[in-house]
Amino acid sequence: MLGEIRGEVRFKEPLSFHTSLRIGGPADIFVVPQDVDDIRHALMFAEREQLPVSVIGGGNNMLVKDRGVRGVVLRLEGCLGRAEFHGEEAIAGAGVSLSAFIREAAAINLGGIECLVGIPATIGGALAMNAGTTDGWIGDFVSAVYFLHPDGTLGEFKPGTAAFTYRHFNMPVGAVLIGCRMRLHRRAMAEIQKEMKQRLKVKKSAQPLALASAGCVWKNPPGDVATRMIEKCGLKGKRINGAEISSKHANFIVNRGGASSSDIVALMDLTRERVQAQFSVTLEHEIRIIGE
């Protein structure tokens, strides 16, 4: 079945090449599908061989452990990379860059999703993590999600109120997100671009965008902000080898060069322990951690 895949199939592929942290051991079988049929072949192969399947998009909100990932890793960035616009609705493939999608919509005077600008994700990754800010989440704009189930059948899911929660989407077990339908609205391109520029300026001033990172590490606990708690613990700028709790934004851990997954995990453990001791709050990580 792997031989039927028209895209790329690689063995022992270092995942440090495919994550924004530039960290991670090898994937046993790394598949870059060309289309839905390739994904179907990969899923059927994994099911026949009883192998686990992991799906990554742009690898932005993710930490891959140093020994890598067993089974099959599907990389969807570059696959399912088209968006179509129909009136004030859009259908976007899981591999579409979220930033590119927002720009493409703006070019035809469609907006409403400017709150998502600057989030480094594919549409699939943004859906899986319900990416967003306090101004809005991607789940707020989604009217339908499309899946490929492990047996290769297609499915459509119309999210209810409980489908998208804070930093999470309750998707069917074992299914692969292949796209979604979103609601937009008419807005002048100049207005959209002005708001995008303002939001990007704020992000650039507040976040360590010039360094390798995986975005925010921790979810905000109810009634508080993780960044504030980490700062109060005096952990801003704390380093373990090449890994550092950013001195610019305490909810980012950056790779200053040569950091390992173990270094990142050690900083996370230290942060969790200090915040628990000082605030009696157990932080929950936002980044996805895979591998062994």
Buried (B, 14 or more C-beta within 10 A) or exposed (E): BBEEBEBBBBEEBBBBEBBBBBBBBBBBBBBBBBBBBBBBBBBBBBBEEEBEBBBBBBBBBBBBBBEBBBBBBBBBBBBBBEBEBEEEBBBBBBBBBBBBBBBBBBEEBBBBBBBBBBBBBBBBBBBBBBBBEEEBBBBBBBEBBBBBBBEBEEEEBEBEEEBBEEBBBEBEEBBBBBBBBBEBEEBEBEEBBEBBEEBBEEBEEEBBBEBBBBBBBBBBBEEEEBBEBBBBBEBBEBBBBBBBBBEBBBBBBBBEEEBBBBBBBBBBEBBBEBBEEEBEBEBEBBBBBBBE
